Amino acid sequence: MKQVALFLLLPILLLSIFSSCNESEALPTFKISGIPDQNISELARRYSEFTDYLSEELDVKVEYLPTTDYSATVTSFSQSNTHMGWFGGLTGVQARIAVPGSTAIAQRARDGEFHSVFIFNSDYEGCKDCADGTPGLEDLKGFPFAFGSESSTSGHLMPRHFLMENGIDPETFFEGLPIFSGSHDKTWAMVQSGAVYAGALSEAVWEKAVENGKVDTSKVQVFYTTPPYYDYNWTIRSDADEIFGKGFTEKVSAVIIGIDDKALLDLFSANKFISSNNSNYEQIEGVARGIGIIE
């Protein structure tokens, strides 16, 4: 009798197993990206550990999709290839314009008062009349200069903004047009090599490069730090809850803000993440529209 009962239950058990498998396979993958503001190996390590953490905490498969440049990160987000991105202030604004209703949900504590730094090569045949050999912004006239990516907040937008506030037109002030290195680490490397006299980059990337002993600080030094502004943020698409379930956006935000693993935080040059919102980046949008980067 038991054998008959088992025989009758077997199809039900198999159906349950197959149904469970199909449900698991049907769960979407939460795809993320981040602006390529550093070298590939640094980014690979950062997002490998971050996706592992996120996947475990959210109980969904998480995949990192690398992008070739800042604009590609925004495009990937706008075309639904990714659901969330680690953006700079400018690219975050561009992403949220491209996908209305999307939200900046988290930022590093330091991103509320972020800075760019201007660095110079003291071995370069630069300003000979500068006090202690250290130039001011006005002393960069006629010398080659590098920004980072054209879409970078801390490597281009805000440095350009503060140069213009000091009466400097980057298109005519330097030796030729400014060079766009493509990323912060390439900017300090260009200055260190003597390819350019000076450049502007993220304060966070600069500090980390110095801390890790990558920069020859006897040769390359900071001579100007910008006033503060809002910068990096995690922005999630407006349809995330529709795809992953009600409350998913809030859950992602809580999981990111809850990171307390110092090693993981260090990969983002952060001591902690805090909540954010779209209004924090209104200044960035205003500057970008004023310069013509956003129409």
C-alpha positions, 0 to 999 in steps of 0.5 A: 500500500505504501508503495502505491501511495509513493507511486501516486505521489511521485508525479506530484513531487517531480512536478514540484521540483521542476516548477521550483527549478523553473521559478529559479531560472526565471528570476531576473539577474540584477545587473549593475555597472559603474563609470570606469574612473580607474584602471581595469584591474581596480574596477574588476576587484571592486565589483567582484567583491561588491556583486558577491556582497549584493547577491548574498544580501539581496538573494538574487543573482547580481552581475557587473557589466563593465563599460568602455567609458563614462557615456557608455555607462549612461547608455547601458543604463538608459537602454535597460542593459543595467538596472543600477549604476555607480555614477559621478554627479554628472553621469548620474544626472544624465542617467536620471534624465534618460530614465525619468523616475530613476533615483539616487539612493546612496552616496559615500559620506564624503560625496556631500562635500567632494573636491577636485584637486589640481596637480602639477609636475615640479620638474617641468619647465613651468612657472619660474616666477611662482613663489616656492615654484608652486603655481596658482591657477593663473600661472598655468597659462600657455602650458599643456593641461589635462582633464580626465573624461569629458563626462567626469564631474570631478575630472572635468565638469567642476574643474572647468567650472572653477577655472571659469569662475577664476576668469580662465577659458580652458579652450584658449588659456592653455597650450592648445586645447586641454587633453582628456586623459579618459580617467583619473589615474591616467591624469596623474600619470600624464602629469608625473610623466611630464606629458602635461604640466598640470591636470585636474582629478578626483580628490579621492582617487588622488589620495588613494594613489598617494596612499598606495605609493603609486605617485612620486610626491617629490615630483607631483603635488597638489597646488589647488583644491576646489570648493566642495560639491556633490558627486558620486551616487548609486542610481537605480532605474525607476522600473526596478520594483516592477522587475524585482518586486515591490520594495526592492529599491528600498532593500537595495538602498538599505543593503548598500547603506548597511555595508560595514566591511572596511575592505569593501568600503576601501574599494570605493574610497569610502568610510561608509555609504549614506542615503542620497536623493536627486535634489542633491545634484541640482547644482551639478545639473545647473553647471552642466546646463550652463556650460552646455554639456546638458542641453 
